[in-house]
Amino acid sequence: MVEIVEKEPINIEGGTAIEAFPGVGLVGHIAGSYMISALNMKLVGYINSDNLPPISIVYEGDIIPPLRLYLHDTILIFICDIPLPSESVYEITREISRFLKEKKVGKSLSLAGIGTGKQGEKVYAAATDKALLEQLKIEPLQLGSIVGASGSLLLECKRLGIPGIGLLAETFGNVPDPRASANLVTQLGEILGLKIDVGPLLEEAEAVEERFEQMMETMRQKEGAGEYVPMYR
């Protein structure tokens, strides 16, 4: 059983819903978290499911659910701080799409990454209909797959006739990628007509990239010396 609990009435008629669950490179989740902070969004609800692991999130000493809803004007973000068990993805995205249909949302955006094995600057788009895709003026993803909650929610939106858009940022795929998240936030700002400073995200990206390069250099040196480099520490 899945239940979307409103802590206060949520009015997003004609507005925008954004799904920012963990995925490739964590780019969608990082972008969603940044949007929540940048727009000073308010916690207005959460999602309960019998198929979620028994876990709560601690933030600044407060206990909060792992799946939460944040609101700013008519922008609603669904964010999740844990990887969803595969058996729960369909029922959760089905309930989210039902909720959005009931609330008469204008469109639903899913934020995700596409692993290319390299640092990319591109953001691709996929949509529930071609007319919507043409309006975006973003390079469409010609061939590929959208896995997890993002892919499932887009399918549910198409089934229910909700305009749905997938924004897919190029990313390494195997490490958290704030730079790809910054690209997503910039593109998202253009779609929503908002100007959002991504400077802090880019600073974080530089720090992550520096640490990653240091780690790779250490591995190269150890491999060159014939020293065994364990995969897990």
C-alpha positions as CSV (number, residue, x, y, z in Angstrom):
1,M,0.0,0.0,0.0
2,V,1.2,3.5,-0.9
3,E,-0.1,6.7,0.6
4,I,0.8,10.3,-0.2
5,V,0.2,12.3,2.9
6,E,-0.4,16.0,2.6
7,K,0.8,18.0,5.7
8,E,-1.2,20.9,4.3
9,P,-3.4,21.3,1.1
10,I,-1.3,21.1,-2.1
11,N,-2.4,23.2,-5.0
12,I,-0.4,22.6,-8.2
13,E,-3.2,23.0,-10.8
14,G,-1.5,23.9,-14.0
15,G,1.9,23.8,-12.2
16,T,4.9,21.6,-12.4
17,A,5.9,18.5,-10.6
18,I,9.5,17.4,-10.4
19,E,10.7,13.9,-9.6
20,A,14.3,13.8,-8.2
21,F,14.9,10.3,-7.0
22,P,18.4,8.6,-6.8
23,G,19.7,7.3,-10.1
24,V,22.8,7.3,-12.4
25,G,25.4,9.6,-10.9
26,L,22.9,10.8,-8.4
27,V,22.4,13.8,-10.7
28,G,18.6,14.0,-10.4
29,H,18.7,13.8,-6.6
30,I,21.5,16.4,-6.3
31,A,19.7,18.7,-8.6
32,G,16.4,18.3,-6.7
33,S,18.1,18.9,-3.4
34,Y,19.7,22.0,-4.7
35,M,16.4,23.4,-6.1
36,I,14.7,22.8,-2.7
37,S,17.5,24.8,-1.0
38,A,17.7,27.5,-3.7
39,L,14.0,28.2,-3.7
40,N,13.6,27.8,0.0
41,M,10.8,25.2,-0.6
42,K,8.5,24.1,2.1
43,L,8.0,20.5,3.3
44,V,4.3,19.8,2.6
45,G,4.0,16.1,2.5
46,Y,5.6,12.6,2.4
47,I,5.0,9.1,1.0
48,N,4.4,6.0,3.0
49,S,4.8,2.5,1.5
50,D,4.8,-1.0,3.0
51,N,7.6,-2.0,0.6
52,L,10.1,0.7,1.8
53,P,12.9,-0.4,4.1
54,P,12.5,0.6,7.8
55,I,14.5,3.8,7.8
56,S,14.1,7.5,8.8
57,I,16.3,10.4,7.8
58,V,17.8,12.8,10.4
59,Y,18.3,16.4,9.3
60,E,19.5,19.0,11.7
61,G,18.3,16.8,14.6
62,D,14.8,16.4,13.1
63,I,13.4,13.0,12.0
64,I,11.9,13.1,8.5
65,P,10.6,10.4,6.1
66,P,12.9,9.4,3.2
67,L,10.3,10.3,0.5
68,R,9.1,13.8,0.8
69,L,7.2,16.5,-1.1
70,Y,8.4,20.2,-1.2
71,L,6.4,23.1,-2.6
72,H,7.2,26.6,-3.9
73,D,4.3,28.4,-5.6
74,T,3.0,25.8,-8.0
75,I,6.3,23.8,-8.2
76,L,6.2,20.5,-6.4
77,I,9.3,18.4,-5.9
78,F,9.2,14.7,-5.0
79,I,12.5,13.7,-3.5
80,C,13.8,10.4,-2.1
81,D,16.9,10.0,0.0
82,I,17.2,6.2,-0.4
83,P,17.4,3.9,-3.4
84,L,13.9,2.5,-4.0
85,P,13.6,-1.3,-3.8
86,S,12.7,-2.6,-7.3
87,E,9.4,-4.1,-5.9
88,S,8.2,-0.7,-4.7
89,V,9.0,1.4,-7.8
90,Y,5.9,0.6,-9.8
91,E,3.4,1.1,-7.0
92,I,5.0,4.4,-5.9
93,T,5.2,5.9,-9.3
94,R,1.7,4.8,-10.1
95,E,0.4,6.5,-7.0
96,I,2.4,9.7,-7.8
97,S,0.9,9.8,-11.3
98,R,-2.6,9.3,-9.9
99,F,-2.0,12.1,-7.4
100,L,-0.7,14.4,-10.2
101,K,-3.8,13.6,-12.3
102,E,-6.1,14.4,-9.4
103,K,-4.3,17.7,-8.7
104,K,-4.5,18.6,-12.5
105,V,-0.8,19.3,-12.7
106,G,0.4,21.0,-15.9
107,K,3.4,18.9,-16.5
108,S,5.7,16.4,-14.8
109,L,9.5,16.5,-15.1
110,S,11.8,13.6,-14.2
111,L,15.5,14.4,-13.5
112,A,18.0,11.7,-14.3
113,G,21.5,11.0,-15.6
114,I,22.7,9.1,-18.6
115,G,26.0,7.3,-18.1
116,T,28.5,8.0,-20.9
117,G,31.7,7.2,-19.0
118,K,32.9,10.8,-19.4
119,Q,32.2,14.3,-18.2
120,G,29.6,15.8,-20.4
121,E,27.9,19.1,-20.8
122,K,24.8,18.0,-22.6
123,V,21.3,17.6,-21.3
124,Y,19.0,15.4,-23.5
125,A,15.2,15.3,-23.4
126,A,12.5,12.7,-23.8
127,A,8.8,13.3,-23.6
128,T,5.5,11.6,-23.6
129,D,4.6,13.1,-27.0
130,K,6.5,14.6,-29.9
131,A,4.8,18.0,-29.8
132,L,5.9,18.5,-26.2
133,L,9.4,17.4,-27.2
134,E,9.5,20.0,-30.0
135,Q,8.5,22.8,-27.7
136,L,11.4,22.1,-25.4
137,K,14.1,22.9,-28.0
138,I,16.4,20.5,-26.2
139,E,18.3,17.8,-28.1
140,P,16.2,14.6,-27.9
141,L,17.7,11.3,-26.8
142,Q,17.5,9.3,-30.0
143,L,18.0,5.8,-28.4
144,G,18.4,4.5,-24.9
145,S,16.6,3.7,-21.7
146,I,15.5,5.5,-18.6
147,V,15.6,3.1,-15.7
148,G,14.1,3.1,-12.2
149,A,11.5,5.6,-10.9
150,S,12.1,8.2,-13.7
151,G,11.3,5.7,-16.5
152,S,8.4,4.2,-14.6
153,L,6.8,7.6,-13.8
154,L,7.2,8.8,-17.4
155,L,5.3,5.7,-18.6
156,E,2.6,6.3,-16.0
157,C,2.3,9.9,-17.1
158,K,1.9,8.8,-20.7
159,R,-0.8,6.3,-19.7
160,L,-2.8,8.9,-17.8
161,G,-2.3,11.7,-20.4
162,I,-0.1,13.9,-18.1
163,P,2.5,15.8,-20.1
164,G,5.8,14.2,-19.0
165,I,9.4,15.2,-19.7
166,G,12.6,13.4,-18.9
167,L,15.7,15.6,-18.6
168,L,18.9,13.4,-18.9
169,A,22.3,14.9,-18.1
170,E,25.5,13.3,-19.4
171,T,27.5,11.9,-16.5
172,F,30.3,9.5,-15.8
173,G,27.7,7.2,-14.2
174,N,29.8,5.7,-11.4
175,V,30.4,8.6,-9.1
176,P,28.2,11.5,-7.8
177,D,28.3,14.3,-10.4
178,P,27.4,17.8,-9.2
179,R,28.5,19.3,-12.5
180,A,25.9,17.2,-14.4
181,S,23.4,18.3,-11.7
182,A,24.3,21.9,-12.4
183,N,23.6,21.4,-16.1
184,L,20.2,19.9,-15.1
185,V,19.3,22.8,-12.8
186,T,20.3,25.4,-15.5
187,Q,18.0,23.6,-18.1
188,L,15.3,23.3,-15.5
189,G,15.5,27.0,-14.7
190,E,15.0,27.8,-18.4
191,I,11.9,25.6,-18.6
192,L,10.4,27.1,-15.5
193,G,11.4,30.7,-16.3
194,L,13.6,30.9,-13.2
195,K,17.2,32.1,-12.9
196,I,19.0,29.9,-10.4
197,D,22.7,30.4,-9.5
198,V,24.5,27.1,-9.9
199,G,27.9,28.5,-8.6
200,P,27.9,26.5,-5.4
201,L,27.1,23.3,-7.3
202,L,30.0,24.0,-9.7
203,E,32.3,24.6,-6.7
204,E,31.2,21.3,-5.3
205,A,31.9,19.7,-8.6
206,E,35.4,20.9,-8.7
207,A,36.0,19.5,-5.2
208,V,34.6,16.1,-6.2
209,E,36.6,16.0,-9.5
210,E,39.8,16.9,-7.6
211,R,39.2,14.1,-5.1
212,F,38.4,11.7,-7.9
213,E,41.6,12.6,-9.8
214,Q,43.7,12.2,-6.6
215,M,42.1,8.7,-6.1
216,M,42.8,7.7,-9.7
217,E,46.4,9.0,-9.5
218,T,47.0,6.9,-6.3
219,M,45.6,3.8,-8.0
220,R,47.8,4.4,-11.1
221,Q,50.9,4.8,-8.9
222,K,50.1,1.6,-6.9
223,E,49.4,-0.3,-10.1
224,G,52.7,0.9,-11.5
225,A,54.5,-0.4,-8.5
226,G,52.8,-3.7,-8.7
227,E,50.9,-3.2,-5.5
228,Y,47.4,-4.8,-5.2
229,V,44.7,-2.2,-5.1
230,P,41.6,-3.5,-3.4
231,M,38.2,-2.7,-4.9
232,Y,36.6,-2.3,-1.5
233,R,38.2,-0.7,1.6
